[in-house]
């Protein structure tokens, strides 16, 4: 009998799909009936539409949900700091003991480097706010192609999903890499490859709009040209 369900309900990686409120309530009902713990990966929740964001699973089922957040997705890639909100003090204690069994504590310098403040005590500009402002422009650029793109789960999604057959996705990833553009290949983020196939474009990785436009133009050219015969034997 399962004891835990792990879900990524908001801007799921890689598809950017966001679970509806009705679906979340159904999941909570099943978890309560079967007495399952819920692990809610909310790494991309800061990018969700604040007006249309469904209630988190931690809000719907606080007695059984472990809510996980990460600064590496919302603030800076190199700031590898995670946070867990446990349902109660007993299970919080179990988490702490588990962490200490692996390593007594995480490195202190990364939380210390958090850009939420400075030595002077004056707040610094929020990278989350900057990314939120730029994300609609990222998505608009990616959505201007002729290639079908799955509608992002929120207007501020930091990545988009291009569904396509596995072999086509692998060819695209290989050709893009040879052209100086890295995309996420189909087998990297998918647990069950038979369930979904495509390529993820990480829009937020580009340092500025010009670089993003050049990268998207390269990928669009590969998509429109198709793979030449000499590439098909390589990929």
C-alpha positions in Angstrom: 0.0 0.0 0.0 1.5 3.4 -0.9 2.2 5.8 1.9 3.1 9.0 0.0 2.2 10.9 -3.2 4.7 13.3 -4.7 3.2 16.0 -7.0 4.4 19.1 -8.8 1.0 20.9 -9.2 2.1 24.4 -10.3 4.0 24.9 -13.5 5.0 21.3 -13.6 8.5 20.6 -15.0 8.8 20.1 -18.0 5.2 20.7 -19.4 4.4 23.9 -17.3 0.9 22.4 -16.6 -0.9 23.7 -13.5 -3.3 21.4 -11.7 -6.8 22.8 -11.4 -8.4 23.5 -8.0 -10.9 20.7 -8.6 -8.1 18.2 -9.4 -6.3 19.3 -6.2 -9.4 18.7 -4.1 -9.8 15.3 -5.6 -6.2 14.4 -4.8 -6.6 15.6 -1.2 -9.8 13.5 -0.9 -8.0 10.4 -2.0 -5.0 11.1 0.2 -7.2 11.5 3.2 -9.1 8.3 2.4 -5.9 6.3 2.0 -4.0 8.2 4.7 -1.3 9.3 2.3 1.3 11.9 3.0 1.6 14.6 0.2 4.9 16.0 -0.9 4.1 19.2 -2.8 7.0 20.5 -5.0 6.3 24.2 -5.3 9.6 25.3 -6.8 7.9 27.3 -9.6 5.0 28.6 -7.5 6.5 32.2 -7.3 5.9 32.4 -11.1 2.2 31.4 -11.0 -0.5 33.9 -11.8 -1.2 35.6 -8.4 -4.9 36.2 -9.4 -5.6 32.8 -10.9 -3.4 30.6 -8.7 -5.3 27.6 -7.2 -4.9 27.0 -3.5 -1.8 25.0 -2.7 -2.1 21.5 -1.4 -0.6 22.7 1.9 -3.5 25.0 2.2 -6.1 22.4 1.3 -4.5 19.6 3.4 -2.2 21.2 6.0 -2.3 18.1 8.2 -0.5 15.8 5.7 1.3 18.0 3.2 5.1 18.7 3.0 5.4 21.9 1.1 8.8 22.4 -0.7 10.3 25.6 -2.0 13.7 26.3 -3.6 15.6 29.5 -4.2 17.5 28.0 -7.2 14.3 28.2 -9.3 13.0 31.5 -8.2 16.0 33.6 -7.2 19.3 32.3 -8.7 20.4 29.0 -10.1 23.5 28.8 -8.0 21.7 29.5 -4.8 20.9 25.9 -3.9 18.8 26.4 -0.8 15.6 24.5 -0.2 12.8 24.9 2.4 10.3 22.4 3.7 7.1 23.3 5.6 6.2 20.1 7.5 2.6 19.3 8.6 3.5 19.2 12.3 6.4 19.3 14.8 6.6 15.5 15.0 7.2 15.1 11.3 9.4 18.2 11.3 11.6 16.5 13.8 11.8 13.4 11.6 12.9 15.6 8.6 15.7 17.2 10.7 17.0 13.8 11.8 17.0 12.6 8.2 18.9 15.6 7.1 21.5 15.2 9.8 21.9 11.5 8.9 23.1 12.7 5.5 25.0 15.8 6.5 24.7 17.6 9.8 23.5 20.9 8.2 23.5 22.6 4.8 26.3 25.0 4.0 25.5 28.3 5.8 27.0 30.7 3.2 24.2 30.1 0.6 21.4 31.3 2.9 23.7 34.1 4.0 24.1 35.2 0.4 20.3 35.5 -0.1 19.6 38.7 -2.0 16.8 39.7 0.3 19.0 42.1 2.1 22.5 43.4 2.5 25.0 44.2 5.3 23.7 47.8 5.3 20.2 46.5 6.1 18.7 48.1 3.0 16.7 45.7 0.8 18.0 44.8 -2.6 15.9 44.5 -5.8 14.1 41.2 -5.9 15.2 38.8 -8.7 11.8 37.2 -8.5 10.2 40.5 -9.3 12.6 41.1 -12.2 11.9 37.6 -13.6 8.2 38.0 -13.3 8.3 41.2 -15.3 10.4 39.7 -18.0 8.6 36.3 -18.2 5.5 37.4 -20.3 7.9 38.8 -22.9 9.8 35.5 -22.9 6.6 33.5 -23.5 5.4 35.9 -26.2 8.7 35.4 -28.1 8.4 31.7 -27.9 4.7 31.7 -28.8 5.3 33.7 -32.1 6.5 30.6 -34.0 4.4 28.4 -36.3 5.4 25.4 -34.3 2.7 24.2 -31.9 3.6 25.0 -28.3 1.7 23.8 -25.3 0.0 26.7 -23.6 2.0 27.6 -20.5 0.3 27.0 -17.2 0.8 30.7 -16.3 1.7 33.9 -18.2 5.0 34.2 -16.3 6.3 30.7 -16.9 10.1 30.6 -17.0 10.0 27.7 -19.6 7.8 26.4 -22.3 7.1 22.9 -23.7 7.2 21.8 -27.3 5.4 18.4 -27.6 6.9 16.1 -30.3 7.7 12.5 -30.9 10.8 11.2 -29.0 13.1 10.7 -32.0 12.2 14.2 -33.4 12.9 15.7 -29.9 16.3 14.0 -29.7 17.2 15.2 -33.2 16.2 18.8 -32.3 18.2 18.7 -29.0 21.3 17.4 -30.8 21.2 19.8 -33.7 20.5 22.8 -31.4 23.5 21.8 -29.3 25.7 21.7 -32.3 24.5 25.2 -33.2 25.4 26.6 -29.8 21.9 26.4 -28.2 21.1 24.0 -25.3 17.6 22.8 -24.8 16.3 20.2 -22.3 16.2 16.8 -24.1 13.1 14.7 -23.7 14.6 12.1 -21.4 16.1 14.5 -18.8 13.1 15.6 -16.8 10.6 12.8 -17.5 10.2 9.9 -15.1 8.0 7.8 -17.4 9.2 8.5 -21.0 6.2 6.8 -22.5 3.8 9.2 -20.9 5.0 12.5 -22.5 7.6 13.5 -25.1 8.9 16.8 -26.2 11.5 19.5 -25.6 11.6 22.1 -22.9 12.9 25.6 -23.7 14.3 27.3 -20.6 13.4 30.9 -21.4 14.8 32.3 -18.2 18.3 31.0 -18.8 19.2 33.7 -21.4 21.0 36.7 -20.0 19.0 39.2 -22.1 16.3 39.5 -24.8 18.8 39.6 -27.7 20.4 36.3 -26.7 17.0 34.7 -26.2 15.8 35.9 -29.7 18.9 34.5 -31.3 18.5 31.2 -29.5 14.8 30.9 -30.4 15.6 31.9 -34.0 18.1 29.0 -34.2 15.7 26.5 -32.8 12.9 27.7 -35.1 15.2 27.3 -38.1 16.0 23.8 -37.1 12.3 23.0 -36.7 11.4 24.5 -40.1 14.2 22.9 -42.0 13.8 19.4 -40.7 16.8 17.0 -40.1 19.0 16.4 -43.1 19.8 12.8 -44.0 23.3 12.9 -42.7 22.1 13.9 -39.3 19.5 11.1 -39.0 22.2 8.5 -38.8 24.0 10.3 -36.0 21.2 11.2 -33.6 
